[in-house]
Amino acid sequence: MFILMVVVFVLGYLAIALEHPLKIDKAASALILGVLIWVVYIEGSSSILDLGFSHAWHHFLESTSMADFVQKHPEATLVEKMRHFIVDHEIVHHLGEISEILFFLLGAMTIVETVDQHQGFKLITDRIKTTNKVKLLWILSFLTFFMSALLDNLTTTIVMVALLRKLVNDKHDRWFFASMIVIAANAGGAWSPIGDVTTIMLWIGKQITALNIIKMVIIPSIFNMVIPLAIVSMFMKGHIERPEVINDGTQDFTTEKERKLLLFIGVGALLFVPVFKTVTHLPPYMGMLFGLGVIWVTTELLHHKKDIAIRKKLTIFGVLKSVDVPTVFFFLGILTAVAALQSAGHLGLLAEYLDEKVHNIFAINTIIGILSSIVDNVPLTAGAMGMYPIMTDAMVQAAAEPEYVHHFVQDGAFWELLAYAAGTGGSILIIGSAAGVAAMGLEKIDFIWYMKRISLLALAGYLAGIGVYYLQDIILFHM
């Protein structure tokens, strides 16, 4: 059953990858995958958990939750305890984490869609005059790179895809630009303590400090983005065709002042999220929902005197009808499936295997980054954080391999490189990062198309960044 879970995951992954040939929406495949893998898990719970690979099960056995369950059900068998662990503990635990991401995504998409409905992004796109493909690609990529560091890679991708729709008419041109934006967003998020979920995890866990991660990872991240851009620039020619502006009546009912106001409040709401998290220590989705609430109130007050048809179109009530809900379901299915592999111990087993067999921080992180293009980077990072404690100077001196163990002190090379690799490795496949999944859902990018045209570019940038970090580490600490 342990192996069958992997088989189910691979088959579900193939169904998502072959969405267009199968003519089945990837959201449907992801939801079926997410449920089936948990069905296999609970039906084979005895044989799976008996293997001893699930760290979560071992922690649960020693927890007060298990003691409370035994007290309430003294006659419970081991199988019943295992099913209680899966249903009442693991599913609830992972659903909480997944829900945070989904509500964050839903809030961000609604805010962006509201600004778009008010023609707010027109104020930005009107200032981008060039139609030259190469120039436009560099402009959008650098804009994405720095926006991602301030916001996060997921939010930035949603915003930039909305901008793209105003700038690029041809579907395949837009797919290509959106794919390069994914690379830039992931690269920009990797060097900022608030730019990606994995860097946030490492920052909160005290494996890294804010200033140090910026100082040590920004240059590798720049190379991660610039190398694919440079390769593309040698072959890309021509000009993009801008979409024809269709007046659906919305423009006639929003003033220039209202457009500027919604753009200002929308961007402000997105920038407020990391500030909210830092000040309150509450999850980022709460800051996003707070921003959405403010925009909701603003649109209600702005348009309350207008015709009811226009009011429905411009307030959140109408905007929600335009939000891409299948993308939210796609996230739900994928994250649910990966959570099962994490709970059952597959990802922990993988991390232990890498440590035992590879035992080189550069090789381990390179592999983790590549794996994060297949499996979500959050549980991979969590697995690495759980495997390696933060070393102190005393622990390093007492260790059998002090030079190797030194990489695991706070701001050590292992943690810095983990932030880079887990953050940018997901770009290699469209499904490998939150930014990629969002772009895939919003623009309906084909998995195989991305793999043929973008994966090698992303891999080149990824390996270049690791090479730059390696040279940087040698120059700063070993010369």
URQUI-V593725 format. One record per helix or strand of 2 or more residues. SS is the DSSP state (A for helix, B for strand). FROM is the first residue (numbers start at 1). TO is the last residue. If there is no record, write none. Layout:
ss | from | to
SS | FROM | TO
SS | FROM | TO
This chain:
ss | from | to
A | 2 | 17
A | 19 | 22
A | 26 | 43
A | 45 | 50
A | 55 | 61
A | 64 | 72
A | 78 | 117
A | 122 | 125
A | 133 | 150
A | 153 | 167
A | 171 | 190
A | 197 | 204
A | 210 | 235
A | 251 | 253
A | 256 | 280
A | 284 | 303
A | 308 | 314
A | 316 | 322
A | 325 | 344
A | 346 | 357
A | 361 | 371
A | 377 | 387
A | 393 | 398
A | 402 | 408
A | 413 | 428
A | 434 | 443
A | 447 | 453
A | 455 | 477
